[in-house]
Amino acid sequence: MGSGKQRWRISFHRSSSSPPSNLLLLKKQLPSAPVEFLCPISGSIMADPVIVSSGHTFERNSVHACVSLSYNPTLHDGAAADFSTVIPNLALKSTILNWCRHHNLDPPKPIDFYSAEKIVRQIAPELPAINRSELTRTPSEVSVTSSEDSVTPRHGSNTPLPLTTRPSCYSSSSSSCEIEIPSSILSEEEEELFVKLKSSQIHEIEEALISLRKLTRTREETRVRLCTPRLLSAMKSLITSRYSTLQVNAAAALVNLSLEKHNKVKIVRSGIVPPLIDVLRGGFSESQDHAAGALFSLSLDDQNKTAIGVLGALPPLLHALRSDSERTRHDSALALYHLSLVQSNRVKMIKLGAVQTLLGMVKSGHMLSRVMLIMCNLAASVEGRAAMLDAGAVECFLRLLSQGEFDSAATRESCVAAIYGLSCGGLRFKGLAKEAGAEEVLNNLEKTGSEHLKEKVKMVLEVLREKHEEEEEINWEELLSLDDDDDGSSRSRTRVS
């Protein structure tokens, strides 16, 4: 919990040094409330306290508001806040609830996000106004072949990326130039939707879901305003409904809500990912399209990547690559690409046998461009390189390059980038590459490829031509052959490497 001496001191940037009026009012009503129970942002007793990376505790939505506005409260010692990690403070929450029971008080109610955001803007008037340009872009501005919105892999690869803002299951049949709903009406709209979603009548629930789906289809600002904890909580059980119309519309509405960057982390923290995974595993066909699209959309946010992997999305996404639905296959592949940017997810995928599955798809030419992007990510890790070398990826990729059967120049560059990643595999890679005739294939590419491709090819060739003292003593035939006395190839190969 920490003591009162360690609590945050907010700089209000005002001429007066007096505390906020709501904090004074709270102290009048609850004079005995320990100061550690109060959120430094809202001044209220915390209902959902969380510890941030700097070790201090806030109400969860106060943290979300600060992060969304890029505002860091000032510590008494001048240190900057660090909101990169948020962990529930269960001990403090239990202490607060016990204190309330002891004083015959109702448990505190959590402050909603928009109220927290309003408070942050009041205490930090220098914050810029809401960036409306991010809320008014239209779906027609997004191209499936555009790389302008792509996310750069953390391992530094320059591999071109696919679209990263809209799942293929998302579509808009109407113009985004429709009349905007006034904000004063939106709160009434949310209340009406919530009441219907909690109704015992199926037709009322269906009506609410269809309405929510339509409202969030093109109006970006409406998507932000209607992504509230109450509506997300109501939708959670409907996503796995046994009624197809409810399941499909709930999943589709969630895809729409997930399109906004402002909503992505909030949706994952609402607990909706496990139901989405259940739908992807065994939901109705159209619902599976939307579930894959939602997981792809949510995986675009760096804060969600690890959580989605931990919650168990990787196995059903890998299985969905064989789905009968093109939309499900497409969005599952893109979700796996973005999730595999995180090392922990790469390790999980390798243990799940992803390398064999993906390599089989490469050999068949199925979704080659997207699968090669995932392979590039796996080749960036030690575990991925070992699995790919053992599975015959070097020979497979070099054969593709020699045949030149690619759907685009970008896919060919991805293939070379994957080989470059594997080239960090040391002598094991060199032996396999030499046996597959890598130098001849790469020399031809160096003469005919683009400047970017030539740069990657040159780096791989340098690895192949580099001499090592150990290399003079290595019997390459022995290195590449299987030991009959060994129970597997990977163990003997690892020993030599």
N, C-alpha and C positions, 0 to 999 in steps of 0.2 A: 504493500500500500504506500509506504513512504510517509514521512511526517509532513506537517504543515510547512516546515522550513524548506522542504524540497519541492513544493508545488510550483506550478508555472506562474509567472507574472506576465500578463499580456500588456503589450504596449498599445494603447488606444489612439495614439497620435492626436490627442486633444489637449487643449490648454489646461483643462481641469484634471486633477489627479484622482478624483473621486471614482469609486468603482461603479459598474453598471447598476442602474436602478433595480433590475430584476434580481441581482445578487443581494442588494440591500433588503428588498422585500422578502426574499427567501430567508434571510437571517433573522428577520423580525418574526416570521411565522415559525421557524424552526431554530430557535437560538442555540439549541444544544447539538445541532447537526455538525459532526466533525467536518472540517474543511476538506479532508481527503475524499469525502463523498461527493464533492461538488465538481462538476466539469469546469475546467478553467475557461472554456469558450462560452458555454451557455449560462453558467452560474447555477444550473439546476442539479439536483441529486441525480447521479447517473443510474440509468436503468440497464444499460448495456455497456459497462466499462470495458475498455480495451487498452492494452499496453502497446505503445509504439516503440520503434527501434531505439529511441533515446532513453527509454526506461520509464517514461511518465505515462499517466493514465488520463484518458479522455472518454467522453461519450462517443460511441462508434460513429454516429452520423455527423458529429462535430469534426471528426477526423476526415470523413468523406468530403465534407464541405470545404475544408481547408485544402485538401488534395485537389479537388475539382477547380478551385480558384487559384491554385498554385501559391497559397499563402502559408507562411511559416510563422507561428507566434514566436515572440521573443522571450527567451529565458531571462531570469534575473541576472545571470552572469553573462548575458549576451550570446549564448550558444544558440545555434539554429536548430529548429525542430527537424526530426527525421521520421517521416511517415512511411518509409519503405516497407516496413513490416508491421502488421497489426495482429495482435494475439489477444483473445478474450481473457479478461482478468476475472476468472471465476471465483477466486478467493475474495476479492473485494465485493463482487456482486452478491455473494452469499452473506458477507458481513453487513452489507447495506440492507438486505432483506431481513436479516435477523434484527437489526437495529429498528427497522420500521415496525416489525411485529412487537418488539419490546415496548415501543412508544404508541402502540395502537394506531399506526398510520397505514394508509394504503401504500402498496408498493409503487415506486416511481414509474411514470410512463416515459418511454423513450421519446426524445424529440425527433420530429420528422426531418427529412433531409432539407426540404426547402426552408423550413424555419431556421435550421442551423446555418444554411447558406446566407439567409437574410441577416442573421446575427453577425456572421463573419464580415459581411459587407458593411455593417454598421460600425464595427470596431476597427475596420481597415478601409476607410473611405478612399484610399489611394488605389484600390484595386480597380482594374479596367472594367468597363461594362461587358456584358455577355457578348461573346463573339457570335453575332448572328450569321456570319458567313458560313459557319460550320453547321448551322441549323437549317439552311435554306438551299443547299445544293440538291439538285434533282437527280433521280436515278438515271436519266438520259445522259448525264455528264460522266457516268462511269462506264468504261468499256471493258469487255472481258479480256482484251488483249493489251490493255494499258499497264504499264509498269510504274506509272507515276505514284501510285498509292502503295507500292509494294514495301514490305518490311525487310530490312537488311539482316541477313543471318548474323548471329553474334560471333561466329567463328571467322568472320571477315571474308567469306566467299563473295565473289562478284557475280554469282550465278543469277541470270535473269529470273524473275519471279512471276507467278501468275497473278490474276486479279486477287485482291485481298480485302475488298470492302462489301461485296454482295454475294450471298449464297445463290446458287443457280435456282433453288426453289423459290426465291423471292421474285415476284413479278408485280408490276404496277400497270393496271389497265386504265388508270385515269391520270390526268395531268396534276402536277404538283402546284399548279397555279390556282387551285381551288381556294375558296374563301377560308381564311384562318378562323378558328374558333376563339373567341375572346377568352382571356385567362380567367375572367370571373365566372364563365360558364363551365370551364374545365373542371373545377372542383365539384360542381354539381354533377357533371358527367361522370367523374370518378365514383362518386357516392352511388349514383344510379347503377353503374356497372357492377360495383361491389355487391350491392344488395341482390341483384339478379344472379350474379355468379354464386352466391351463397343460398340461392333459392332451392327448395325441394322439388320444384317443377322443372322437368327436363327442357321443355320448350323455352322457359325463361332463361335458363343457363345458355342454351344454344343461341338465343337471340342476343344475349350479352356478348358472347364470344365472337359472333359474326360482326356485331357492331364494333367491338374492339379491334378486330382484324381490319375492318374497313377504315376506321379512324387512323390507324397507325400505318396504313399502306404507303401513303405519300407525304403525310405531314410530319416532317422531322421534329418540329418543336412539340407537336402533340405526343410523339413517341417518348420524348424526354419527360413530359409532364405526367403521362399516364403510367410510367414505369415506377409505380409506388409499391412499398412493401405490402400493403393490403391487397392490391390486385395480384401481385406476384404470388402471395400466399394462397389466394383463392384459386389461381390457375394451376398451382403445383399438383393438386390431386386430380384436376381435370385432364392433365396431359396423359395420364394413364387410364382414362375412363374406358369402360367396356363398350361405350357407345361411340361408333366410328365418327359421327359428326362432331361430337364434343372433342374427341382426341385430336382429330385433324385440325379443327379451328383453333384449339388451344395452342397446339404446336406451331401453327402458322402465325398466330398473333405474337407468340414469343420470338419467332424469327424476326418479325418486324421491329419489335422492341429492342432486340439485340443489335440492330444495325447501327445504333448511335453509340459512339465511344463512351459517352456519358453514362450509359446504362450497363455496359458489359460486366464490370466488376460487381455491380449491385445485383445483377441477375444471378451470377455464380454464388454469391454469398447468401442469396435467398434460399438456397438448397434445391434448386430446380434441376441441376445437372443429373443427379441419380435417376429421377423420372425420365429424363431425356434418354439416358442410356438404356433404360428398360424398354422404351419405345423403339429405339434403334435395334434392340435385340429381337423383339417380337411384337411390335405394334402393327397397325394397318399400313399397307404399302405407302399411301400418301403421307401418313404420319412419319414414316421412316425417312422420307425425303426431307421433311421439315426438321426432324430431329438431327439429321446429319448436317443440314444447313445451319441450324442453331449452334451446334458444337463448333462448326467451322468459324462462324461469326464471333463466338465468344472466345475462341482460341487466338484471335488477332491481338488481344490485349496481353501484354507481357505478364501482368499480375495474375492472369487466369491460367497460364500454360501449365504450371506445375500442379495446381489444384485439380484441373480437369484430368490430368494423368493419374493423380493419386486417387481420384474418385472412381477410376476403373473404366474410362472411356476408350482406352487403347485397344483392348481385345475386340469389342464390337465394331470399332472403326476399321480395324484390319479385316474383319470378316465381311464388312459392308463393301469392301473393294470388289467382291464377287457378286454383288447384288444385281438383280435383273433390271433395276432402275438406273438409268444413266445419271439422273440427278443425284441419287444416293451415292453412287460410285464417285462422281465428280467432287462433291462436297466432302466426302469422307477422306479422299486423297489430299485435298487442300487442308483439311483439319489436321491430318497426320503430318503434313509438311510443317505447319506452324508449330505444332506440339513438339516435333522432333528438333526444333531449335534449342530445346532445353536438354541438358545432358541427362538428367534423371529419367526423362521420357525416352531418350535414345536407348539407355540401358534396358528399360522395361521392354521396349519394342524388340530388341535383339533377343532377350530371353523368351519372348513370345514367338520367336521364329519368323520375324518380319523379313529378314534378309532373304530367306528361301522363297517366301511368298512374293516379295517384290522382284526378285531376280527372275522368277518364273514369268511374271508379267512383262518384264523387259524382253525376255526371249520370245514371247508371243506377240510383242508389239502392242499390248493392251495398255492404253493410257500412258504411253511411253514418256511424254513430256512431263507429266505430273510425278510419275514414279521415279524418274531420274532426279528430280529435285529432292525427293525424300532420300534417295540413295546418297546424294551429295552431303546431306546433313549427317547421315549415319557414318559416312566415310571420314567425318571430322572428329570422330571419337576413336580411342584405342580399341574399345570393345567392338565397335562397328567395323573397323578395318580388319580385325582378326577374323570376324565372322564372314566378311565379304571375301577375304582372301581364301578362306577354306571352302567357300561355296562356289569358287570359280568365277568371281566377278571380273577379274582382270581379263581373262580370255574372252568372256562374254562382251565386255565393253569394247575391246580391241576389234572383235569381229564386227560389231556394229559400225565402228568407225571405218573399217576397211571396206564394208559394203556400202556405206553412205546412205542407208535407207532411213532417213530421219524426216519427220513431218515439218521440221523447221530448223533454221540455223541455231535458234536458241536451245533446242533439244540437243543438238550436236555439241554445243558449248557446255551444256550440263553434263554430258557424257565425259568430255575431257576434264571438266572440273572434278568429277567423281574419281577419275583415274589419278588426278593430281592429289586428291585426298588420300588415296590408297598408296601413293608413292612415299608417304611418310611411314610406311610399314617396313622400311629397312631392307635387309638382304632378302627376306622372304618375298617381298614385292619384286625386287630385281630379278630373282630367279624365275618367277612366274611370267614377268613381262618379257624377258629374253626368250623364254620358250615359246611365247605366243607371237614373237616377231614384232615387238612393240616399236623398235627403232624405225623399221621400214614404214610402218603405218603412220607414225608420228612425223617422220620426215616429209611424207607426202602432204600431211595436214599443214605443216609449217610453210609449205610453198603456196598452198591454195586458200588457206583460211583467212579470217578477218584478223585485224591487229590484236584484238582482245584474245582470240583463240590462239594466235601464234605465241603470245606471251605465256599462256598456260602450257602449251606444248613445249616451249623452250625450257621451262622449269622442270618438266617431267624428264626431258632428254638429259638435262644436267644431272638429275638424280641417277639415271641409268648409266651415264658415262663416268660418274664419279668413282674413283678407285678407293678401296678400303684395304688396309693391311690384312684384315681377316679373310678377305675375299680370295686371296691367293691360296689359302689352305682349304677352301670349301669345295667339296665335290657336289656340283650342282645337280647331277643325276640323283645322288643320294638324298639331297635336300628336297627334291620334288617328288620322290617316290614314297610310297607308303611302306612302313615297316610291318612285315607280316606278323612279327611278334607283339606288335603294339595293338591295343584295343581301339585305337582311333587315330585319325590323321592329325587332328589339331594338336594333340599332346606332343607328338614327335616334332611337328613343325615349330611349335613354340619353343621347344628346347633348343633347336638349332638357331632360331632367330635370336 
